[in-house]
Each structure stands twice: as structure tokens, then as C-alpha cells.
Amino acid sequence: MSTVALPRTLPAWTWPLAVLVIAFGVMPFVASGYVFDALLIPFLALSLAAVGLNLLTGYAGQLSLGTAAFMAVGAFAAYNFNLRVEGLPLLVSIGLAGLAATAVGLVFGLPSLRLRGFYLAVSTLAAQFFVQWALTKFSWFSNDNASGVIDAPALEVAGIVFDTPVGRYLFSLVIVTVLTLLAWRLVRTQTGHHFIAVRDNELAARVIGVPVLRTKLLAFAVSSFIVGVAGVLWGFVYLRTVEPAGFNLDRSFQILFIVIIGGLATIRGAFFGAALIVVFPLLLSRVGSFLFGGSFDSGVLDMSQRIVLGALIIFFLAVEPQGLVALWDRARKRLAPA
């Protein structure tokens, strides 16, 4: 009598499917408004921005310090498309905003054709300062609002208004899921292989026929589009205001830290790193209040967060360059049945 051997490990798609089932089928019914607004929505927006940066830095090897600038371009472009083109659907505004961020990303990606490493990082850092200066200097972008802080338009798609915490969460979740699946598919195509070849060795990639210059610009274009859409989610869904201060240099470093801590060249790493970055301040605040009581104020919390995050980054760079994803995979293998 023959027996059928059961697989010792679950298929690779099991975990992502389980996460999607929980995200779509469980969280909307069990999470509170605070969890949606303070944790899940910023987690989704930052995860999507980290996915875009990981395509550029993790897969294509092009270091960028201007991620928040491209997020700002996406947010302000979506606001102006929605404001100035009557009857334009919100999803079309978001798509056009992503294309606007793509155009800006290509402009600041041109130096990558001649620059590498630290010099390229400085070039992209210029994008951060230039975009913030332009948004502050020219009031047209904020509809001549004296404060420069503008309310985001209502989230309405096909007559459905997503004005509740769970509605905003589902709106973000659908967009993040679609773009993440497209990014996951991209890195498994020949284009994704070209990204990796350029990252590992430009000269060798050129010798084997990889179009290096086109690949670099494509990486900037795809990354900027995704980051621009993430900027729309950050401004329209999380902050519910659009202002240059929401996309400052600290935001660029925050997303870079997410990629480093989560793991370079892995889509999952963006979500692992974003989860830590979003949940960590809350945990630190609770632990600090428990240990030190009222002496643990917001200033101490912010400084403690920076110190611990800096230590974590040094740890992952020195001890585990593959980030939280590698730790997760190692733990999963140890717990798997023999």
C-alpha cells in the first residue's frame, strides 16, 4: 500500500496569502480606530515607500537620499490634479501624480549615469532640498494658501467615500497590495535581473549586454512612481493634509532605515522594517513610562528612539546585512519540522 509523503515545508506563497487574508478579512472587524490611524495606515504608506526605494537601492544599487522629495511631488501633484481638473477621478489623479514623481525622479536620476555611491547620494540629496524649496517658495502648489498647509480632498472612488478609519485603511491596503504585487513581479522578470546585474558589477553587466544606462533610469522611474503614490497615501490618507514639512529630510532617512533594517533587495523587508519603525516608538514609550514614569517625556522619547534606531542600524549593517528578513527565515527554518 503506497503512501503519499506530505511536504515538510509550506509553499512560498502560503505566508503572503495568510497575511492578505488577515489584512482584508480580519483586521477591518477587530482593530480599533486608533490602530488604523496610528499604526496600520502609516505602516502601509511607509511600506510602499520602502518598496519603491528598495527597488532602486536594494535591487539596482543606486543609493538615494531624496525619497521624501518624490513623496512630496506625488502628494502635491495629486492635490493639484484633483483641484484644477474638474471631474478627474481620484484614482486617475493618483496615477498622474505617480507619473509626475517619475518625471522628477528621471531628472534627478540622470547623474546616476556618471556618478556612483556617495556622490550619487549627494546628488539625490539635492532633490530633497530643491523640492522643499520649490514647494515653499511658489504658493501656487498649495493653492496660494498663506500657511502652506492644505486639507487633502475627500477619498471618493465610484461614488464611495472612504471617510472612516477602516475605509481609509482599506483604500490604502488595496493600493499597496496592487503596487507591491507589480513590484514583486518586476524583480522576477528580465528587468529585475538587469537591476541586480548593474548593482553587482556595472562593467560585467555591460559586457554581457545589459543596457546599463537605460536600466538605471528605469530603476529611478519605477521607484519614483511607487514612492510618489506612497506620498499620496501619506498626505491624503494618514496626515490628511498636504504640507512640505510632512516630507522633510528626516522622512527620507526614516525610509532608508526601514530598507536597511528590513533587508536590502527583498520586497518583504520593506514591510518588516516599516512594522518595526511604526511600532517601535509606541513600545519605547510604554516601556519608558513603566520604568521612569513622568520623567520619560516626548523629548526623551525622541532622543531614545534615535539612539536605539542608530544602534539597530549599526547591528544590522555589521552583523546581519540581510536585515529582519534573514532573521525571520532563520527562525522559520529552525521551527520547521524535521
C-alpha positions in Angstrom: 0.0 0.0 0.0 1.6 3.3 -1.1 1.6 6.4 1.0 1.7 10.0 -0.1 4.5 12.0 1.5 3.4 15.3 2.9 5.6 18.4 2.2 7.8 19.3 5.1 7.6 23.0 4.5 4.7 25.1 3.3 4.8 26.6 -0.2 6.3 30.0 -0.5 3.0 31.7 -1.3 1.4 30.5 1.9 2.6 33.2 4.2 1.8 36.2 1.9 -1.7 34.7 1.3 -2.3 34.3 5.0 -1.2 37.9 5.6 -3.6 39.1 2.9 -6.5 37.1 4.4 -5.8 38.6 7.8 -5.4 42.1 6.4 -8.6 42.1 4.3 -10.7 39.6 6.2 -9.8 40.1 9.9 -8.3 43.5 10.7 -11.3 45.6 9.5 -13.5 43.8 12.0 -11.2 43.6 15.1 -9.0 46.7 15.0 -10.0 50.0 16.6 -9.9 53.4 15.1 -6.7 54.2 16.9 -5.0 51.2 15.5 -6.0 52.1 12.0 -5.0 55.8 12.2 -1.9 55.5 14.4 -0.4 52.2 13.2 -1.8 50.4 10.2 -2.3 53.4 7.8 1.2 54.9 8.4 2.6 51.3 8.2 1.1 50.8 4.8 2.3 54.2 3.4 5.9 53.8 4.7 6.0 50.1 3.5 5.0 51.2 0.0 7.7 54.0 0.0 10.2 51.4 1.2 9.3 49.0 -1.6 10.0 51.8 -4.1 13.3 52.7 -2.5 14.3 49.0 -2.2 13.8 48.6 -6.0 16.2 51.5 -6.6 18.8 50.9 -3.8 18.4 47.2 -2.9 17.9 45.7 -6.3 19.5 48.3 -8.7 22.2 49.5 -6.3 21.5 53.2 -6.7 21.7 55.0 -3.4 19.1 57.7 -2.9 18.6 60.2 0.0 15.7 62.1 -1.7 12.8 59.7 -1.2 10.7 62.1 0.8 11.1 64.7 -2.1 9.5 62.2 -4.5 6.8 61.5 -2.0 6.1 65.3 -1.8 5.9 65.6 -5.6 3.3 62.8 -5.6 1.2 64.3 -2.9 1.2 67.9 -4.2 0.7 66.7 -7.8 -2.3 64.6 -6.8 -3.7 67.6 -4.9 -3.3 69.9 -7.9 -4.6 67.5 -10.4 -7.7 66.9 -8.3 -8.2 70.6 -7.7 -7.6 72.0 -11.2 -9.0 69.3 -13.4 -12.8 69.2 -12.9 -14.3 65.8 -12.7 -11.0 63.9 -12.7 -11.4 60.7 -10.7 -9.2 60.3 -7.6 -7.5 57.2 -8.8 -6.6 58.9 -12.1 -5.2 61.8 -10.0 -3.1 59.4 -8.1 -1.8 57.7 -11.2 -0.9 61.1 -12.8 0.8 62.0 -9.5 2.9 58.9 -9.8 3.9 59.9 -13.3 4.8 63.4 -12.1 7.1 61.8 -9.5 8.5 59.6 -12.2 9.4 62.7 -14.3 11.1 64.4 -11.4 12.9 61.1 -10.5 14.2 60.8 -14.0 15.6 64.3 -13.9 17.5 63.7 -10.6 18.4 60.2 -11.8 20.4 61.5 -14.7 23.5 62.0 -12.6 23.5 58.2 -11.9 24.7 57.8 -15.5 28.0 59.3 -14.4 28.0 59.1 -10.6 28.1 56.2 -8.1 27.9 55.6 -4.4 28.4 58.6 -2.1 28.4 61.1 -5.0 25.1 59.8 -6.3 23.6 60.0 -2.7 24.6 63.7 -2.6 23.0 64.3 -5.9 19.7 62.8 -4.8 20.0 64.8 -1.6 19.9 67.9 -3.7 16.5 66.8 -4.9 15.3 66.8 -1.3 16.3 70.4 -0.7 15.2 71.6 -4.2 11.7 70.2 -4.0 11.1 71.5 -0.5 12.4 74.9 -1.5 10.1 75.0 -4.6 7.0 73.9 -2.7 7.7 76.6 -0.1 8.7 79.3 -2.5 5.9 79.0 -5.0 2.5 79.3 -3.3 0.7 78.0 -6.5 1.4 74.4 -5.5 -0.6 75.0 -2.3 -3.3 77.0 -4.0 -2.0 80.2 -2.6 -2.7 79.1 1.0 -1.0 81.5 3.4 0.1 78.8 5.8 1.2 76.3 3.1 -0.8 73.6 4.9 -3.8 72.4 2.8 -6.5 69.9 3.6 -6.5 66.8 1.4 -9.5 66.1 -0.7 -12.1 63.5 0.2 -11.2 59.9 -0.7 -14.0 59.1 -3.1 -14.0 56.3 -5.7 -17.0 55.5 -7.9 -19.3 57.4 -5.5 -17.9 55.6 -2.4 -16.4 57.9 0.2 -13.7 56.4 2.4 -14.0 58.8 5.3 -13.8 56.3 8.3 -10.6 54.8 9.7 -11.5 51.4 8.3 -12.4 52.9 5.0 -9.1 54.8 4.7 -7.3 51.6 5.8 -8.9 49.5 3.0 -8.2 52.3 0.5 -4.6 52.2 1.3 -4.4 48.4 1.6 -5.7 47.9 -1.9 -3.3 50.3 -3.5 -0.3 49.0 -1.5 -1.3 45.4 -2.4 -1.5 46.1 -6.1 1.7 48.0 -6.4 3.6 45.5 -4.2 2.5 42.6 -6.4 3.6 44.5 -9.5 7.0 45.2 -7.9 7.3 41.6 -6.9 6.6 40.5 -10.4 9.0 43.1 -11.9 12.0 41.8 -9.9 11.4 38.3 -11.3 11.5 39.5 -14.9 14.5 40.1 -17.1 14.3 43.8 -16.0 14.7 42.7 -12.4 17.7 40.6 -13.3 19.2 43.6 -15.1 18.8 45.7 -11.9 20.7 43.1 -9.9 23.4 42.8 -12.6 24.0 46.5 -12.6 24.1 46.6 -8.8 26.7 43.7 -8.6 29.1 44.8 -11.3 28.4 47.5 -13.9 31.3 46.6 -16.1 30.4 42.9 -16.2 26.7 43.8 -16.8 27.8 46.0 -19.8 30.0 43.2 -21.1 27.1 40.6 -21.1 24.8 43.0 -22.9 22.8 44.7 -20.2 21.8 48.2 -21.2 23.3 49.8 -18.1 22.2 53.4 -18.6 18.6 52.5 -19.6 18.4 50.1 -16.6 19.5 52.8 -14.1 16.9 55.3 -15.5 14.2 52.7 -15.4 15.0 51.9 -11.8 14.7 55.6 -10.9 11.4 55.8 -12.9 9.7 52.8 -11.4 11.0 53.6 -7.9 9.8 57.3 -8.1 6.4 56.2 -9.4 5.8 53.9 -6.4 7.3 56.4 -3.9 5.1 59.2 -5.4 1.9 57.1 -4.8 3.2 56.4 -1.3 3.4 60.2 -0.8 -0.3 60.5 -1.8 -1.2 57.9 0.8 0.9 59.6 3.4 -0.6 63.0 2.8 -4.2 62.2 1.7 -4.9 59.2 4.0 -2.6 59.4 7.0 -1.9 63.1 7.6 -5.0 64.2 5.7 -3.1 67.4 5.0 -0.5 68.2 2.3 2.4 70.3 3.5 6.2 70.4 2.8 7.0 69.7 6.4 5.4 66.3 6.2 8.1 65.3 3.6 11.3 66.6 5.2 14.8 65.1 5.2 14.0 63.0 8.3 11.4 61.2 6.3 13.9 60.3 3.7 16.3 58.9 6.3 13.4 57.1 8.0 12.6 55.2 4.8 16.2 54.4 4.2 16.4 53.0 7.7 13.3 50.9 7.0 15.1 49.4 4.0 18.3 48.7 5.9 16.6 47.2 8.9 14.1 45.2 6.9 16.6 43.9 4.4 18.0 45.1 1.1 16.8 43.5 -2.2 13.7 41.9 -0.7 10.1 43.1 -1.0 9.3 41.6 2.4 12.0 43.6 4.0 10.1 46.8 3.4 7.1 45.5 5.4 9.3 44.1 8.2 11.3 47.3 8.5 8.2 49.5 8.4 6.5 47.4 11.1 9.4 47.9 13.4 9.7 51.7 12.7 6.0 52.3 13.3 5.5 50.1 16.4 8.9 50.8 18.0 8.1 54.4 19.3 4.9 53.1 20.9 6.7 50.2 22.6 9.5 52.5 23.7 7.0 55.0 25.1 5.2 52.3 27.1 8.4 50.8 28.4 9.9 54.2 29.3 6.7 55.3 31.1 6.7 52.0 33.0 10.3 52.2 34.0 10.7 56.0 34.5 7.2 57.3 35.0 6.6 61.0 34.2 10.3 61.8 33.6 10.1 60.0 30.2 8.6 62.9 28.2 8.4 63.4 24.4 11.9 64.9 24.2 13.5 62.0 25.9 11.4 59.6 23.9 12.5 61.1 20.6 16.2 61.1 21.6 15.9 57.5 23.0 14.3 56.4 19.7 17.1 57.9 17.7 19.8 56.2 19.8 18.2 52.8 19.7 17.5 53.0 16.0 21.1 54.0 15.4 22.3 51.0 17.3 20.0 48.7 15.4 21.2 50.1 12.1 24.9 49.5 13.1 23.9 46.0 14.3 22.3 45.0 11.0 25.0 46.6 8.8 27.8 44.8 10.8 26.2 41.5 11.9 23.2 40.8 9.7 23.2 42.8 6.4 20.2 41.0 5.2 18.1 42.5 7.9 15.0 41.3 9.7 14.0 39.1 6.7 17.1 36.9 7.3 16.3 36.6 11.0 12.8 35.6 10.1 13.8 33.0 7.6 16.4 31.5 10.0 13.8 31.3 12.8 11.3 29.7 10.5 13.7 27.0 9.4 14.6 26.2 13.0 10.9 25.8 13.9 10.1 23.8 10.8 9.5 20.1 11.4 12.4 17.9 10.5 
